[in-house]
Amino acid sequence: MTITPMDLRDFTDEVNAVDFSPDGRLIAAGGGDGMVIVCDVRTGRQVFALAVSDDPVRAVMFDEGGESLVVARACRVVDRLTLDYLFDRAVRSRVEFFDVGCGERTRMVELTVQVADAALIPGGERIAIAGTGERASVRNAGTGGTLTEMVGHRGDVTCVAVSPDGELVATGSRDNTAAVWSRKLGKRVARMGGFFRRHRGPVNCVVFARDGQTLYTGSDDGTVAAWDTLTGKRRAIVAEEGVPVRSVAVSADGALVALGLWGGVPDEGTLGGHRGAPGSPTVRVWGIRSRVRVRDVDVEGAGVNAVAFNPSGDRLAIATAGHALYLVNVRGGGETTVIGGNTVGVRSGAFSPDGAKLAAAAGVRGVSVWDAETGLRARVLSTDGLDCEDVRFGPDARYVAVAGGGDATGATPGSVGIWDTVSGDRVRAIGIEEGVVRCIAFSRAADRVGAGCAVSASGVEKGRVFEWDSATGERTLSLETGAGPVECAAYSNDGQFLVLGEALWDATDGFGAGRVSVWRLPEGRRIATVERPGERVTSVAFVEETEASYVTTPPVAMGLGDPVNTWRGGRTVLWDVTTGKTRAIVSDDDGGGGAVVVSTHGLLLATGRAWSVLYNVEDERIVNSLPGERPLAFSPSTCLATACRGHGVRVWKPGDDPDEDDVAL
């Protein structure tokens, strides 16, 4: 069985660079994985994604008219002994030009230096390059030829910026200095008096004010300084934060400065004042004239690689090491939109009934919805910080049910909600005050939504199952399972049966066994159980043909794992509910257990944690395996969605040759 992968377009590495189009309508970001994503700022939808190379992106820039996107990449090679990526100064890097209208590459220029940073010079015919080494240069954007060189730093040049009129080039270096150069002559500005030398650590970022008369620099020493570009005199210490400043952005009106920090900032940081105790925000916005802190933004502890204001100065883009790009409303303090990276830690996924969409839940990072054919992200749902455990589609592919949140004591209620994937809004919310929501299931007809929960009673978590009418939100069923937490659940195709994966706990001894139980609906009567001593039930699914009518209960596939570490050991078992016997062991090693998903026609089963094993139910044999991929869901056309080891999501399409066992990666 030949399988070919299609990567869903998302960042699986640090987001290194970001830029707004001149009209503020689009935002572009580039990552360490080579991905470039262009999104509509208003809707958050991807316009296109570029995966032409896995060489890391160092800079992305729109031209003055917003018609071209310029991408500068470093070039990396693989060490044959360690298999680690290395950056070889002898290997050519490149600058690429893309048509913003269609996403096609129109030009590519190879450079003889590695690129650390780049800046497009107004007019679009020249580009300033900070190369790995002690010099920067201005290059012909069409040929890559060197026009002028800036030589004089005593450490690697880390960053570069161009003045608004295109006449000056600023550089920052690991030698703790910054400099301003004549773009045409390649010499330091005459009245500058040398380099800016008052930083006590490497200079990570340089940015000109809109009038070109002030240069802002950010350093590892935790300070941001403002300098006179002609005299070289320091005008002010703009901010002193106590942790490395990785990026600086100034709003077009010169009123705000945003600092991207590495590792959090002090709780009581001041504009030119004293450091305070360590805190958590990683982006801080100051009023330059007022010296008032406007806003702190916490991007979940991830270091910040780049920040950029939109042309109107009311929104800030934040590119992080956490594989994500954030859009923040700076002046109004409104919502924060996550454009990339919430595939990190994907917990569950589901295809829409027509196979056109794929949704993935990733904890507090929310739920993303993609076009399954193109791989472009269509929507990030506004889940308001809900710890999303599970997601399932309704019958018309427009609505999804999302479950998560809560704690077992009921102090923090869990939630099940219905979201519109077109608008991104929640249309119905169902609070679960009884405990933690662990899983969710839609009936095949999508008229019912069921949720498995854990409720604390006398210090021991007990299992509960709730069911609602998906149209009205009215509760139709409440079950006490008589066991521990309900950790996974699934409906049969006809909606007559519900299978639960449960944990049996003892108040003294702790975990005892996993249990799988099957219930007949709508009366909520348990008809079969099987206990698995010493094994935790991680996933359950009915294995049944699409149109089959079962007089007795269809068989159940269960994923089993170590009770303490479900990533260790484990197996997947097919259980005949009618006889109570094991029908088959699908996988009985480290490839087993974890997630279990069944194709729509019931003939293929995918299971695994660290990799996926594909099992033909009819032939009772393993037909393929996908290293580094955890199965999420099958589409109606038997495409398989997986959460990959690189923290992304992939869709695998069945190939034309059913007898070929290799996997095309």
C-alpha positions as CSV (number, residue, x, y, z in Angstrom):
1,M,0.0,0.0,0.0
2,T,1.7,3.2,-1.2
3,I,1.0,6.3,0.8
4,T,2.1,9.8,-0.1
5,P,2.1,12.6,2.6
6,M,0.6,16.1,2.2
7,D,1.9,18.5,4.9
8,L,-0.8,20.8,6.3
9,R,0.7,24.2,6.1
10,D,1.8,25.2,9.5
11,F,5.0,26.0,11.3
12,T,6.8,23.1,12.9
13,D,9.8,25.2,14.0
14,E,10.5,28.7,15.4
15,V,8.9,31.6,13.6
16,N,11.9,33.8,12.7
17,A,10.5,36.8,10.7
18,V,7.3,38.7,10.1
19,D,6.2,41.7,8.0
20,F,3.0,43.5,7.1
21,S,2.0,44.5,3.6
22,P,2.1,48.3,3.0
23,D,-1.8,48.5,3.2
24,G,-1.8,46.4,6.4
25,R,-4.2,43.8,4.7
26,L,-1.7,40.9,4.7
27,I,0.9,39.6,7.1
28,A,3.8,37.3,6.1
29,A,5.8,35.1,8.4
30,G,8.8,32.7,7.9
31,G,10.0,29.9,10.0
32,G,13.0,27.8,10.8
33,D,11.4,24.9,9.0
34,G,11.5,26.9,5.7
35,M,7.8,27.5,5.7
36,V,6.4,30.9,4.6
37,I,2.8,31.7,5.4
38,V,0.8,34.7,4.2
39,C,-2.5,35.5,6.0
40,D,-5.4,37.9,5.8
41,V,-5.0,40.1,8.9
42,R,-8.7,40.7,9.3
43,T,-9.9,37.1,9.1
44,G,-6.8,35.2,10.1
45,R,-7.2,32.9,7.1
46,Q,-4.2,31.8,5.1
47,V,-3.9,33.3,1.6
48,F,-1.2,30.9,0.6
49,A,1.7,28.9,2.1
50,L,5.1,28.4,0.6
51,A,6.9,25.1,1.3
52,V,9.5,25.3,-1.5
53,S,12.5,24.5,0.9
54,D,13.3,23.5,4.4
55,D,16.1,26.0,4.6
56,P,15.4,28.4,7.5
57,V,13.9,31.8,6.7
58,R,15.8,34.7,8.1
59,A,13.7,37.6,6.8
60,V,10.4,38.3,5.0
61,M,9.7,41.7,3.4
62,F,6.9,43.1,1.2
63,D,8.0,45.5,-1.5
64,E,6.7,49.1,-1.5
65,G,3.7,48.3,-3.7
66,G,2.8,45.1,-1.8
67,E,2.9,43.1,-5.0
68,S,6.0,41.0,-4.2
69,L,7.2,39.2,-1.1
70,V,10.9,38.9,-0.6
71,V,12.2,35.9,1.4
72,A,15.9,35.5,2.6
73,R,17.0,32.1,3.6
74,A,20.1,30.6,5.2
75,C,21.4,27.3,3.8
76,R,21.9,24.4,6.1
77,V,23.6,21.0,5.6
78,V,23.4,17.7,7.5
79,D,26.4,16.4,9.5
80,R,26.8,12.9,8.4
81,L,28.0,11.6,11.8
82,T,25.5,13.3,14.1
83,L,22.6,14.0,11.6
84,D,22.4,17.5,13.1
85,Y,21.8,20.5,10.9
86,L,24.8,22.7,10.4
87,F,25.2,26.1,8.8
88,D,28.1,26.1,6.5
89,R,29.5,29.5,5.5
90,A,30.7,28.1,2.2
91,V,27.2,27.0,1.2
92,R,25.2,29.4,-0.8
93,S,22.1,31.0,0.7
94,R,19.5,32.7,-1.4
95,V,16.9,35.5,-1.8
96,E,13.5,34.6,-3.4
97,F,10.8,36.8,-4.8
98,F,7.2,35.7,-4.8
99,D,4.1,37.1,-6.5
100,V,1.7,38.0,-3.7
101,G,-1.3,37.6,-6.0
102,C,-0.7,33.9,-6.8
103,G,2.1,32.8,-4.5
104,E,4.4,31.8,-7.4
105,R,8.1,32.3,-7.2
106,T,9.2,34.8,-9.8
107,R,12.9,35.1,-9.1
108,M,15.7,33.5,-7.1
109,V,19.1,34.9,-6.4
110,E,21.9,32.8,-4.9
111,L,24.4,34.5,-2.5
112,T,27.9,33.5,-1.6
113,V,27.4,34.3,2.1
114,Q,25.1,32.9,4.8
115,V,22.2,35.2,5.6
116,A,21.6,36.3,9.2
117,D,19.2,39.1,8.3
118,A,18.1,41.2,5.3
119,A,16.3,44.4,4.5
120,L,14.9,45.6,1.2
121,I,16.0,49.0,0.1
122,P,13.2,51.3,-1.3
123,G,12.8,50.9,-5.0
124,G,13.2,47.1,-4.7
125,E,16.4,46.9,-6.8
126,R,18.8,46.5,-3.9
127,I,18.8,44.5,-0.7
128,A,21.0,44.9,2.4
129,I,22.4,41.6,3.8
130,A,23.8,40.8,7.2
131,G,26.0,37.9,6.4
132,T,27.5,35.4,8.8
133,G,30.8,37.1,9.5
134,E,32.1,40.5,10.4
135,R,30.6,42.4,7.4
136,A,27.4,43.5,5.8
137,S,26.7,44.3,2.2
138,V,24.3,45.9,-0.3
139,R,23.5,43.5,-3.2
140,N,21.8,43.8,-6.5
141,A,18.4,42.2,-6.0
142,G,18.3,40.9,-9.5
143,T,21.8,39.3,-9.8
144,G,23.0,39.0,-6.2
145,G,26.1,40.9,-7.1
146,T,27.8,43.0,-4.4
147,L,27.4,46.8,-4.8
148,T,29.0,48.0,-1.5
149,E,30.4,46.3,1.6
150,M,30.3,47.6,5.2
151,V,33.5,46.4,7.0
152,G,34.6,47.2,10.5
153,H,32.7,45.1,13.1
154,R,34.8,42.7,15.2
155,G,32.1,40.1,15.6
156,D,29.4,38.5,13.5
157,V,26.9,41.0,12.1
158,T,23.5,39.9,13.5
159,C,21.0,42.4,12.1
160,V,20.5,45.0,9.5
161,A,18.0,47.9,8.8
162,V,17.6,50.5,6.1
163,S,16.5,54.1,6.7
164,P,13.1,55.1,5.1
165,D,14.9,57.2,2.4
166,G,17.2,54.3,1.5
167,E,20.4,56.3,2.1
168,L,21.5,54.7,5.3
169,V,22.1,51.2,6.5
170,A,22.3,50.2,10.2
171,T,24.0,47.1,11.5
172,G,24.2,45.4,14.9
173,S,26.9,42.9,15.9
174,R,28.0,40.4,18.5
175,D,30.9,42.8,19.3
176,N,28.3,44.8,21.4
177,T,28.2,47.6,18.9
178,A,25.9,49.1,16.2
179,A,26.8,51.3,13.3
180,V,25.2,53.5,10.6
181,W,26.7,53.4,7.1
182,S,26.3,55.2,3.8
183,R,24.5,52.8,1.5
184,K,26.3,54.2,-1.6
185,L,29.8,54.4,-0.1
186,G,29.8,51.6,2.4
187,K,31.5,53.9,4.9
188,R,30.4,54.9,8.4
189,V,28.5,58.2,8.5
190,A,31.2,60.9,8.9
191,R,29.8,62.8,11.9
192,M,29.0,59.6,13.8
193,G,32.3,59.4,15.6
194,G,32.6,55.6,15.3
195,F,30.4,52.8,16.5
196,F,27.6,52.9,19.1
197,R,29.6,51.2,22.0
198,R,27.5,51.5,25.1
199,H,25.8,48.1,25.1
200,R,27.2,45.4,27.4
201,G,26.0,42.5,25.2
202,P,25.5,41.5,21.6
203,V,23.2,43.8,19.6
204,N,20.3,41.7,18.3
205,C,18.1,44.2,16.5
206,V,18.3,47.7,14.9
207,V,15.4,49.7,13.6
208,F,15.1,53.3,12.2
209,A,12.4,55.7,13.3
210,R,10.2,56.9,10.5
211,D,12.1,60.2,10.2
212,G,15.4,58.4,9.9
213,Q,17.0,60.6,12.5
214,T,16.8,58.1,15.4
215,L,18.0,54.5,15.5
216,Y,16.8,52.0,18.2
217,T,18.9,49.1,19.2
218,G,18.1,46.1,21.4
219,S,20.7,44.0,23.1
220,D,21.4,40.9,25.2
221,D,22.1,43.2,28.1
222,G,18.4,43.8,28.4
223,T,18.3,47.4,27.2
224,V,16.8,49.3,24.3
225,A,18.6,52.5,23.4
226,A,17.8,55.4,21.1
227,W,20.6,57.0,19.2
228,D,21.1,60.1,16.9
229,T,21.9,58.6,13.5
230,L,24.2,61.5,12.5
231,T,26.2,62.2,15.7
232,G,26.1,58.7,17.2
233,K,25.1,60.1,20.6
234,R,22.8,58.1,22.8
235,R,19.6,60.0,23.3
236,A,18.0,57.8,25.9
237,I,17.8,54.3,27.4
238,V,14.3,53.6,26.1
239,A,13.8,50.5,28.3
240,E,15.8,48.4,30.7
241,E,14.2,44.9,31.2
242,G,16.9,42.7,32.6
243,V,16.5,39.9,30.0
244,P,17.8,39.8,26.4
245,V,15.9,41.9,23.9
246,R,15.6,40.0,20.7
247,S,13.6,42.4,18.6
248,V,12.3,46.0,18.6
249,A,9.5,47.6,16.5
250,V,8.4,51.3,16.4
251,S,5.0,52.3,15.3
252,A,4.7,54.5,12.2
253,D,3.6,57.5,14.2
254,G,6.6,57.1,16.5
255,A,4.4,56.9,19.6
256,L,5.0,53.2,20.6
257,V,7.9,50.9,20.9
258,A,7.4,47.1,21.2
259,L,10.1,44.9,22.7
260,G,10.3,41.2,22.0
261,L,12.1,39.5,24.9
262,W,13.7,36.1,25.5
263,G,12.6,34.4,28.7
264,G,10.1,36.8,30.2
265,V,10.4,40.3,31.7
266,P,10.4,41.7,35.2
267,D,7.0,42.4,36.6
268,E,7.9,46.0,37.4
269,G,10.1,46.9,34.4
270,T,10.4,50.6,33.8
271,L,11.1,52.9,30.8
272,G,14.7,53.8,31.6
273,G,14.2,52.8,35.3
274,H,15.0,49.9,37.6
275,R,14.6,46.2,37.1
276,G,12.1,44.3,39.1
277,A,11.4,40.7,40.0
278,P,11.2,38.1,37.2
279,G,7.8,37.8,35.6
280,S,6.1,36.1,32.7
281,P,5.3,38.5,29.8
282,T,7.5,38.2,26.8
283,V,6.4,41.2,24.8
284,R,6.2,44.7,26.3
285,V,4.8,47.9,24.6
286,W,5.8,51.3,25.8
287,G,4.7,54.8,24.9
288,I,7.9,56.6,23.8
289,R,6.9,60.1,24.8
290,S,4.7,59.3,27.7
291,R,7.1,56.6,29.1
292,V,4.0,54.7,30.2
293,R,3.7,50.9,29.8
294,V,0.9,50.4,27.3
295,R,0.6,46.6,27.3
296,D,2.2,43.3,28.3
297,V,1.7,40.2,26.2
298,D,2.4,36.7,27.5
299,V,3.0,34.2,24.6
300,E,3.0,31.2,26.9
301,G,6.6,31.4,27.9
302,A,8.0,31.2,24.4
303,G,10.9,33.4,23.4
304,V,10.1,36.1,20.9
305,N,12.2,36.2,17.6
306,A,10.5,39.2,15.9
307,V,7.9,41.9,16.4
308,A,6.3,44.2,13.8
309,F,3.6,46.9,13.9
310,N,1.0,47.2,11.1
311,P,1.0,50.5,9.2
312,S,-1.7,52.0,11.4
313,G,0.1,51.1,14.6
314,D,-2.9,49.5,16.3
315,R,-1.9,45.8,15.8
316,L,1.4,44.0,16.7
317,A,2.6,40.8,15.1
318,I,4.7,38.5,17.4
319,A,6.8,35.7,15.9
320,T,7.9,33.2,18.6
321,A,10.2,30.2,19.2
322,G,7.0,28.3,20.1
323,H,6.2,27.8,16.4
324,A,3.4,30.5,16.6
325,L,2.6,33.9,15.1
326,Y,0.4,36.1,17.2
327,L,-1.6,39.2,16.3
328,V,-2.4,41.5,19.2
329,N,-4.7,44.6,19.4
330,V,-2.2,47.0,21.0
331,R,-4.2,50.1,21.7
332,G,-7.6,48.6,22.5
333,G,-6.4,45.6,24.5
334,G,-8.7,43.3,22.6
335,E,-8.3,39.8,21.3
336,T,-5.1,38.0,20.4
337,T,-5.2,35.9,17.3
338,V,-2.9,32.9,16.8
339,I,-2.1,32.4,13.1
340,G,0.3,29.6,13.3
341,G,1.7,26.9,15.6
342,N,-1.2,25.5,17.5
343,T,-0.4,22.1,16.1
344,V,2.2,21.8,18.8
345,G,0.8,19.2,21.2
346,V,-2.2,18.1,19.1
347,R,-4.5,16.0,21.2
348,S,-7.2,15.0,18.8
349,G,-8.4,15.6,15.3
350,A,-11.5,14.9,13.1
351,F,-12.4,15.1,9.4
352,S,-15.7,16.7,8.3
353,P,-18.3,14.2,6.9
354,D,-17.4,15.2,3.3
355,G,-13.6,15.0,4.0
356,A,-13.1,18.6,2.9
357,K,-12.0,19.9,6.3
358,L,-9.8,18.7,9.1
359,A,-10.0,20.1,12.7
360,A,-7.3,19.6,15.4
361,A,-7.5,20.4,19.1
362,A,-4.3,21.4,20.8
363,G,-5.1,22.2,24.4
364,V,-5.0,25.9,25.4
365,R,-3.7,26.7,21.9
366,G,-7.2,26.1,20.7
367,V,-8.7,24.5,17.6
368,S,-7.5,24.9,14.0
369,V,-9.6,24.1,10.9
370,W,-7.8,23.3,7.6
371,D,-8.8,22.8,4.0
372,A,-7.8,19.1,3.8
373,E,-7.1,19.3,0.0
374,T,-4.8,22.3,-0.1
375,G,-3.5,22.2,3.5
376,L,-4.3,25.8,4.0
377,R,-5.6,26.8,7.4
378,A,-9.1,28.1,7.0
379,R,-9.9,29.2,10.6
380,V,-8.6,29.3,14.1
381,L,-11.5,29.0,16.5
382,S,-11.9,31.6,19.3
383,T,-11.9,29.1,22.2
384,D,-11.1,31.8,24.8
385,G,-8.3,29.9,26.5
386,L,-10.3,26.7,26.9
387,D,-8.0,23.6,27.4
388,C,-9.3,21.8,24.3
389,E,-9.2,18.0,24.7
390,D,-11.3,16.8,21.8
391,V,-13.1,18.0,18.7
392,R,-15.7,16.4,16.4
393,F,-17.6,17.6,13.3
394,G,-21.4,17.8,12.9
395,P,-23.2,16.4,9.8
396,D,-22.9,19.4,7.5
397,A,-19.2,20.1,7.9
398,R,-19.8,23.6,9.2
399,Y,-20.1,23.0,12.9
400,V,-17.7,21.3,15.4
401,A,-18.2,20.2,19.0
402,V,-15.2,21.1,21.2
403,A,-14.7,19.7,24.8
404,G,-12.2,20.5,27.5
405,G,-11.4,22.3,30.7
406,G,-12.5,21.9,34.2
407,D,-11.2,20.0,37.3
408,A,-12.4,17.0,39.1
409,T,-13.6,18.9,42.1
410,G,-15.9,21.1,40.1
411,A,-14.1,24.3,41.2
412,T,-13.4,25.0,37.6
413,P,-16.3,23.9,35.3
414,G,-15.6,22.0,32.1
415,S,-17.3,22.9,28.9
416,V,-18.7,21.4,25.7
417,G,-19.4,23.9,22.9
418,I,-20.5,24.1,19.3
419,W,-18.4,26.3,17.0
420,D,-19.2,27.6,13.6
421,T,-16.1,26.9,11.5
422,V,-16.9,29.6,8.9
423,S,-17.2,32.5,11.3
424,G,-15.0,31.0,14.1
425,D,-17.6,31.9,16.7
426,R,-19.1,29.7,19.4
427,V,-22.8,29.3,18.8
428,R,-23.7,27.1,21.8
429,A,-22.0,26.6,25.2
430,I,-22.8,23.7,27.6
431,G,-21.2,24.0,31.0
432,I,-20.3,20.8,32.9
433,E,-20.1,21.7,36.5
434,E,-19.6,18.1,37.7
435,G,-15.9,17.7,36.7
436,V,-13.2,17.5,34.1
437,V,-14.2,16.9,30.5
438,R,-11.9,14.2,29.1
439,C,-13.4,13.3,25.7
440,I,-16.3,14.0,23.4
441,A,-18.2,12.0,20.7
442,F,-20.8,12.9,18.0
443,S,-23.3,10.3,17.0
444,R,-23.1,9.5,13.3
445,A,-26.4,11.4,12.7
446,A,-24.9,14.2,14.7
447,D,-28.1,14.7,16.6
448,R,-26.4,13.9,19.9
449,V,-23.2,14.9,21.6
450,G,-21.7,12.8,24.4
451,A,-18.9,13.7,26.8
452,G,-16.9,11.6,29.2
453,C,-15.9,13.2,32.5
454,A,-14.1,12.7,35.7
455,V,-15.8,13.7,39.0
456,S,-14.1,13.9,42.4
457,A,-15.9,12.0,45.2
458,S,-14.3,11.4,48.6
459,G,-10.9,11.9,47.0
460,V,-11.4,9.4,44.2
461,E,-12.3,10.4,40.7
462,K,-15.5,8.7,39.4
463,G,-16.6,8.5,35.8
464,R,-19.7,10.2,34.4
465,V,-21.2,10.4,30.9
466,F,-23.5,13.2,29.7
467,E,-25.3,13.4,26.4
468,W,-27.1,16.4,24.9
469,D,-29.3,17.2,21.9
470,S,-26.9,18.9,19.6
471,A,-29.6,21.2,18.2
472,T,-31.1,22.4,21.5
473,G,-28.4,21.8,24.0
474,E,-30.8,19.9,26.3
475,R,-29.3,17.1,28.3
476,T,-30.8,13.7,27.2
477,L,-28.7,11.3,29.3
478,S,-26.6,11.1,32.4
479,L,-24.7,8.0,33.4
480,E,-22.7,7.1,36.4
481,T,-20.3,4.4,35.2
482,G,-19.3,2.9,38.5
483,A,-15.7,3.2,37.6
484,G,-13.0,5.8,37.5
485,P,-12.6,8.6,34.9
486,V,-14.0,8.2,31.4
487,E,-11.0,8.8,29.2
488,C,-12.3,8.0,25.7
489,A,-15.7,7.3,24.1
490,A,-17.2,6.5,20.7
491,Y,-20.7,5.9,19.2
492,S,-21.6,3.0,16.9
493,N,-22.6,4.0,13.4
494,D,-26.3,3.5,14.1
495,G,-26.1,5.4,17.4
496,Q,-27.5,2.4,19.4
497,F,-24.3,1.7,21.3
498,L,-21.7,3.7,23.2
499,V,-18.3,2.4,24.1
500,L,-16.3,3.9,27.0
501,G,-12.6,3.6,28.0
502,E,-12.4,3.9,31.8
503,A,-9.8,3.8,34.6
504,L,-10.4,1.8,37.8
505,W,-8.8,3.6,40.7
506,D,-8.3,2.7,44.4
507,A,-8.1,5.4,47.0
508,T,-5.2,3.6,48.6
509,D,-3.4,1.8,45.8
510,G,-4.0,4.2,43.0
511,F,-4.5,2.9,39.4
512,G,-5.6,-0.7,39.2
513,A,-6.9,-1.5,35.7
514,G,-8.4,-0.2,32.5
515,R,-11.9,-1.1,31.7
516,V,-13.9,-1.0,28.4
517,S,-17.7,-1.0,28.7
518,V,-20.4,-1.0,26.1
519,W,-23.8,0.7,26.7
520,R,-27.1,0.3,24.9
521,L,-28.8,3.6,24.1
522,P,-31.1,5.4,24.7
523,E,-31.8,3.6,27.9
524,G,-28.2,3.8,29.1
525,R,-27.9,0.1,30.0
526,R,-24.4,-1.5,30.3
527,I,-24.3,-4.7,28.3
528,A,-20.7,-5.8,28.3
529,T,-17.4,-5.0,30.1
530,V,-13.8,-6.2,30.0
531,E,-11.1,-5.3,32.4
532,R,-7.4,-4.9,31.5
533,P,-5.3,-5.2,34.7
534,G,-2.2,-3.0,34.7
535,E,-3.1,-1.5,31.3
536,R,-4.7,2.0,30.7
537,V,-7.3,2.4,28.0
538,T,-6.2,5.2,25.8
539,S,-8.6,5.0,22.9
540,V,-11.7,3.0,21.8
541,A,-13.6,2.7,18.5
542,F,-16.2,0.4,17.0
543,V,-15.0,-1.6,14.0
544,E,-18.0,-1.9,11.6
545,E,-18.8,-1.6,7.9
546,T,-20.6,1.6,7.0
547,E,-24.0,0.1,5.9
548,A,-23.9,-3.0,8.1
549,S,-26.8,-3.6,10.5
550,Y,-25.6,-5.4,13.6
551,V,-28.1,-7.5,15.5
552,T,-25.4,-7.9,18.1
553,T,-22.8,-5.4,19.1
554,P,-20.1,-4.7,16.6
555,P,-16.5,-5.5,17.6
556,V,-14.4,-2.8,19.5
557,A,-10.8,-1.8,19.0
558,M,-9.0,-0.6,22.1
559,G,-5.6,1.0,22.5
560,L,-3.9,0.0,25.7
561,G,-0.8,1.6,27.4
562,D,1.3,1.7,30.5
563,P,-0.7,3.2,33.4
564,V,2.0,5.7,34.3
565,N,3.6,6.5,31.0
566,T,1.3,5.8,28.1
567,W,4.2,6.4,25.7
568,R,5.9,3.2,26.9
569,G,4.8,-0.3,26.0
570,G,1.3,-0.8,24.9
571,R,-0.8,-2.8,22.4
572,T,-4.0,-2.6,20.4
573,V,-6.6,-5.3,20.7
574,L,-9.8,-6.2,18.8
575,W,-12.5,-7.3,21.2
576,D,-15.5,-9.4,20.2
577,V,-18.2,-7.8,22.4
578,T,-20.7,-10.6,21.9
579,T,-18.4,-13.5,23.0
580,G,-16.2,-11.4,25.3
581,K,-13.1,-12.8,23.7
582,T,-10.1,-11.2,22.1
583,R,-10.5,-11.4,18.3
584,A,-7.0,-10.2,17.3
585,I,-4.0,-8.4,18.6
586,V,-3.3,-5.7,16.1
587,S,0.0,-4.6,17.5
588,D,1.8,-5.8,20.6
589,D,4.9,-3.7,20.9
590,D,5.9,0.0,21.1
591,G,3.9,0.7,18.0
592,G,0.6,-0.3,19.7
593,G,-1.7,1.5,22.1
594,G,-2.2,5.2,22.0
595,A,-4.8,6.4,19.5
596,V,-7.1,4.1,17.5
597,V,-9.1,5.3,14.5
598,V,-11.2,3.3,12.0
599,S,-11.9,4.1,8.4
600,T,-15.4,4.9,7.3
601,H,-16.0,1.6,5.6
602,G,-14.6,-0.3,8.6
603,L,-11.9,-2.1,6.7
604,L,-8.8,-0.1,7.8
605,L,-7.6,0.6,11.4
606,A,-4.8,2.9,12.3
607,T,-3.2,2.8,15.8
608,G,-0.1,4.0,17.6
609,R,1.5,6.6,19.7
610,A,5.0,7.3,18.4
611,W,4.2,6.0,15.0
612,S,1.1,4.7,13.1
613,V,0.4,1.1,12.3
614,L,-2.2,0.5,9.5
615,Y,-4.1,-2.8,9.9
616,N,-6.4,-4.4,7.4
617,V,-9.3,-5.7,9.4
618,E,-10.7,-8.0,6.7
619,D,-7.3,-9.7,6.0
620,E,-6.2,-9.4,9.6
621,R,-2.7,-8.1,8.7
622,I,-0.6,-5.0,9.1
623,V,-0.2,-3.3,5.7
624,N,1.9,-0.3,6.6
625,S,3.6,1.8,9.3
626,L,4.3,5.5,9.5
627,P,7.3,6.3,11.8
628,G,6.9,9.4,13.9
629,E,3.1,9.8,13.2
630,R,0.2,9.4,15.6
631,P,-3.1,8.7,14.0
632,L,-5.9,11.3,14.4
633,A,-8.7,10.5,11.9
634,F,-9.7,8.9,8.6
635,S,-11.6,10.8,5.9
636,P,-14.4,9.3,3.9
637,S,-12.0,8.7,1.1
638,T,-9.6,6.8,3.5
639,C,-7.1,9.6,3.8
640,L,-5.4,9.4,7.2
641,A,-4.6,12.5,9.3
642,T,-1.7,12.2,11.7
643,A,0.0,14.3,14.4
644,C,3.7,14.2,13.3
645,R,6.8,14.1,15.5
646,G,7.7,17.7,14.3
647,H,4.5,19.0,16.0
648,G,2.6,19.5,12.8
649,V,-0.4,17.7,11.2
650,R,-0.2,15.7,8.0
651,V,-2.7,14.1,5.7
652,W,-1.7,10.8,4.0
653,K,-3.4,9.8,0.7
654,P,-3.6,6.2,-0.4
655,G,-1.6,5.5,-3.5
656,D,-2.4,3.7,-6.7
657,D,-0.4,0.5,-5.9
658,P,-2.1,-1.5,-3.1
659,D,0.6,-4.1,-2.9
660,E,3.5,-1.8,-2.3
661,D,4.6,-1.7,1.4
662,D,7.0,1.2,1.4
663,V,6.0,4.6,2.7
664,A,6.8,7.6,0.5
665,L,8.0,10.4,2.8
